[in-house]
Amino acid sequence: MDDMKLLRDFGAALEHEPPATLARQRNRLTGARPRRRRVGLLVTGLAAVATAAAVAVPTLVLRGSVAPPTGARPAKVVTGALNVLLVGTDSEVGSKRFRKGARTDTILLVHLPADRKEITAVNIPRDSIVQIPRCGSVPARKSMINSAFDQGGLTCTVKTIETLTDVRIDHMVEVDFLAFKEVVNALGGVQVTMKQPVNDPKSKLRLPAGTSILNGEQALGYMRLRNYGDGSDMQRIKRQQVLLRAMMAKAKKMLTDPGKVSAFLGVVGKSIKADEDFDMETMVDLATSLNDSRLPTFLTVPWVPSPDDPHRVVWKQPDAEQLFARFR
């Protein structure tokens, strides 16, 4: 079955008792136009959703949902802007290496302004020493920010970041290592360039100097690589930003191939967890608003070495406060 026939059949199927949220979205997009026009809009919608996936908000079919924090939260300012928290965890559910007590290996706060033009993605260093609030039965404590997930999951991570920044997080997305590998493989691999060869047994990564196409396993090793350059978490974050930008560029190239878009979205949807308010209708609305967006500008929370441990960092003030004020 060719790709366009598959999409036409899917469009026809939507004429018969689609899910309520999808039916509302379809009617809003298509109105009473002829069937061929509806199919064209469906293809456009799939492409738009792929663009949204590249900006770290992929939630077509969720693997699971995450409860929002309880108690006091920053005020929700109705401006049309959105703040989305994306975390990558070191859990590998379903693999032989799965373990309990996972931590966040990557924490990314994505700010989408009301006009959706200049998107900003801020990396929060996992080695940040911060005050973590009480989460359920776990008392408040001072520790590395990635331990918030270990003790209270994504809900506690959101609560911690909201407490530290006074930024209201509108949506949250969780991706584990196994899911990350599946997404990279669904993209057909991702290209990176190394200034020097890599042979790191800990991250299970071996690469020559120059340009390489990484599969999912290799991309995960690249994301986690520490024994390279100065070995710092800050340099690791810079490499992650390079990899994420390459993934976004690869995803955009898929938009002319509906079959690849459909396959990619199927993998992405089954690979993540998000808050329950990030449903299909919300996602399609957000996706269509991102059509003309540029790739995100990547930043890192301003930091200085911790006075108690040179291998850890603390946020530099007032610089960090000024950065997050923009997000509010």
N, C-alpha and C positions, 0 to 999 in steps of 0.2 A: 504493500500500500504506500503510495507516494505521500510526501508531506502535506501537499495542498489538499489531497483527498481526505487525509486524516483530519485536517482542520475543518474542512467542510462538513464531515460527518459529526465532528464535535459540535459545530455550530448548529447543525440540525437537531442534535440531541438536546441542546439547550432549549429548544422549542417545547420540550415535553417535561413538565414538572421539574425544573431545575431547583436547587436549594434556594430558599427564600432570599438570602442576602445576595446571591449571585443573580437571581432574577431581578432584584431591584437595581443592581448595578448595570445589568444588561439593558433594562428598559431605559435607564437614565442615559446610557451611551447611545442606544440605537433608536429609541422612539418607535415610530411606525415605518421605518425605512424598509426598502426591499431587502430580501434575504441576502442577496449578493453583497450589498453594502454592509449588512451585519457581519458577514464573514470577514470582510475587509477590516472592520473595526476590531474584530476578535484578534486578527493577526497583529494589528497595531497595539492592542492591549497586551498581548503576550510579549511583544518587544519592549513595551514600557515597563512591564513587571521585571523583565530581565535587567533593564537599566536600574531599577530599584534594588535588585539583588546585588548589583555591583556597588551600591552605596551602603551596603551592610544592613539592609532591612528586608531580608527575604522571608516571607511568612505565608506562602500560599496554602500549604497543608502542613500543619504543625506536628512535630513529633510529640510535643507535650506543651502544657501551659505553665506559667509561673505566676504565683500570686504577688500582687504589689505589696509594698511595705505597709504596715499598720501604724497608727499613732500619728503624731504631728509630722507634717511634710511641708516643704516649701510651697508657697502659694502658686496656683496655676494661673498664669497670666494669659488671657485669651488674646493672642496677637496673630495666630496663624503659624507661628514658628513651632518647631518640634525639636526635642532633645531625645536622642535614642542611644541607649547604652548597649554596646556589643561587647561580650566577654568570650574569650576562648579559654577553655579549661583543659587541664592535663588529664582529665578522665578519658577513658576509651571504652565506653559502654558497648558490650557485645564482642569485645576482643579478649584475647588471652591476657593482655596487659592491663585489663580493667582493675582499678583499685578504688577503695573507698577513701574519703578524705581528700578529694580533689581540690586543687587550688586554681585561681585564675592566672593563666600564663600570659594573657593579653587582656588589657582593659582599654576600651576605646569609646570615648564619648563623642557622638556625632551630632552636630548642630545644623539643622535645616531651617534657614530663615523663611519668613513668610513668602517671599518671592521665589524661593527655591533656587536662587542663582549661585550664590557663593557659599557652598557647603564647607564646614570646617570639622575636621576629625582630630580630636586631641587624645594622644596616648597618655595614660596614667601609669607611671612606672610601677611594676609589681613590687619592687623593692622599697617603695615609699613607706616610711615609718609614720603612722598616723594614729589618731584616736578612733577606735572602732566602737560604735555605740552598742548598747545592750540589744541582743537579737534573741528573742524568745527566752530560753532559760540560760543563755550564755551571757555572762556579765560583760560590761564595758571593759575595754582594755586597750593598751597601747601596743601595737604590733605592726607587722608588714600588712599592707592593704590586701594582698592576695589571700591572707588567712581568713578574711571575712567570708569568703565563699566556702571555705573548708568547714566553718562552724555553722553557717546559716544559709548556704546556697546563694543563688542570684538575688533573692529578696534582701538578704543581709548586705550584699555588695551594693545594691541600689540605695539602701538606707544609709550606708556608710558614706557613699559619695554625695548623696543629698545633704547629709549633715555637715560634711566638710566644705561643700561648695555653695550651699543654699540655692542650688539649681534644681528645679523640678524635672525629673526624668519622666517623659511621657510614655515611652515604650522601651522594652528591654528584650534582648535577644541573646541566647546562649548557644555556643557551638563547641563541641568537644573535639579532641584530636581525631577520632575516627571519622567524624562528620567532616572535618576540615579536609582530610585526605580524599574523601568521596567527592567533595565539591571541586577540588583541584583536578581530579581525574575526569569529572564531568566536563570541565573546561577544555580537556584535551592536553593538560599540562600547562606550565607557565614558564616563561623565559626569564633567566637572570644572568648577570655577568659578574664574574669573580675576578678580582685583581690578582689573587694568588690562589694556588690549589688548596683544597680542603680535604683533610683526612681526620675526621673526628669520630672515634668509636662511641663516645657518649651519646651523640645525636644520630649516630649511624649514617653519617653523611660523608661521601667521598665524591669530590668534583674536581675537574681540572681547572686551571686558570682559563679565563675567557668566557664565552657564552655557552650556556647549557639549557636544555628544556627539562624541567623538573616534573616528575610524576608526583602523585599525592604523598607517598612516603618520603620522597626526597624534599618536597616542599615543606613538610612538617619538620624534617631535620634542619632545614634552612631557617625556619621560624624559631627553632629552639637553640640554634647554634650559639655557644658561648666561647668555645676555644678557638677564637678567630680574632685577629686584630688585637685590641687591648682587652678583650674578654668582658667588657662592661655590659651592664644591662642597657645603658643608653645606646651603645653601638648596636646591640641586638634590636632595639626598637627602631633604629634607622633602617636596618635591613628589613624588618617587618613592613615598614612603610613602603619600601621599594617593591617588596613582593606583592603587597595589597594593591598598589597602583598598577603593577603588571597584570594582576588578576582582573582588575576593573577594565583595563584596556582590552584584554582577551575576551571578556564577557561582551563588550560592546561590538566586537567583530562578529559575534554570533547572531546579531539581530537580523541579518539578511537570510538566515537559515531557520525557518520555523520549526523544523524537526529537531534541530539541536537545541533551540530555545526550550521546546517542550520537555526534552529529556533532561536538560539542565535544571529547569524549575522543579521537575519531579524529584531529583536528587536533593536539591536545596531544601524543599519543603519537608522531606522526611528526615533531614539531618539536624534540625534546629528545634529549640524551644523558645517560646516568647510569651509575653503577657496575653491574657485571654481577650483583651480589647483589640489586639492586632489581628482582626479577622479578615476574611476575603474582601469584603466591601471596603474596609479601611485601607487595605493594601492596594487595591486597584486604584482608589482615589489618590493615594499617595504616589503610586507609580506614574500615573498620568501627569501628575504635577512636576515630575522630575525629568520630563522629556528633554528640556532645554538646559538642564543643569550641567555645569562643568564638573570634572573630576574633583573630589575634595582636596582642600589644602590641609596637609598634615602638620600638626604641631605636637609638642610634648610639654607637659606641665613644667613650668620653670622650677628648677631644683638646685640644691647644693648638697654636698656630702653631709651625712649625719655626723654631728659632733661626737656621738657615742660609738659609731661604727663606720669606718670609711667605705665599707662595702654596701652600705645602705644610703638612702637619700631622704631628705626632708624637702618639703615644698618651699620655694623661695618667695618671700613676701616683701613688698605688696604685689609682686609680679603675678603670682598665681591668682590672687584675689581679683586683680584687674582683668585677667583672661576670662575668668568665670563670670564676671559681671556682664560681659558681652552675651553670655549664654542665657542670662535671665531675661 
